[in-house]
Amino acid sequence: MLRCQALTRVAVRQWVTSTPPRSSLLAARWASHDSVSVNEVRKGQVLFQGGEYWAVKDWQPAKQGRGAASYEVTYDELITGKRGGSHKFGSGTRVTLVVLDKNDCEVMYTQGEGSDKIVVIADVDFNEMEIPLTRFHGISPKELNEGTKVHIYTDGETLVQVTLR
């Protein structure tokens, strides 16, 4: 019986050392949503507020006399590309902080003409995704040549932002 246990241990050790590491499983990430107080929001974070994704550009606390503090958040909308939005929150307000998934991709080709132009990109596993040219905010069509490296930021299945690398 002891001999069987010893042989089993040796077989398990050999199997564990011969299998490749599962780094691809450990590297997987998922976007997360956390409800935080507005006084914990800082510049550079992404908020999900009213069905929109906001990139926080500035955060200013304000208090007058004995009144409650308020917080003004200046942001850019990520999906529409609108810049310079501002919203004032009360001190007890909770907001949803989002950590987005980031994927490195490469432009494969473009198709269509005018406002219907679509950019086809692929990740490192060659999974292709079609993105309308209108989602590339601040990027001219001339910059999106074949082979251009881009970052794709997603929240689950929702495409939030596309930037050049």
Buried (B, 14 or more C-beta within 10 A) or exposed (E): EEEEEEEEEEEEEEEEEEEEEEEEEEEEEEBEEEEEEBBEBEEEBBBBBEEBBBBBBEBEEEEEEEEEBBBBBBBBBBBEEEEEBEBEBEBEBEBEBBBBBEBEBBBBEBEEEEEEBBBBBBEEEEEEBEBEBEBBBEBEEEEBEEEBEBEBBBBEEEBBBBBEE
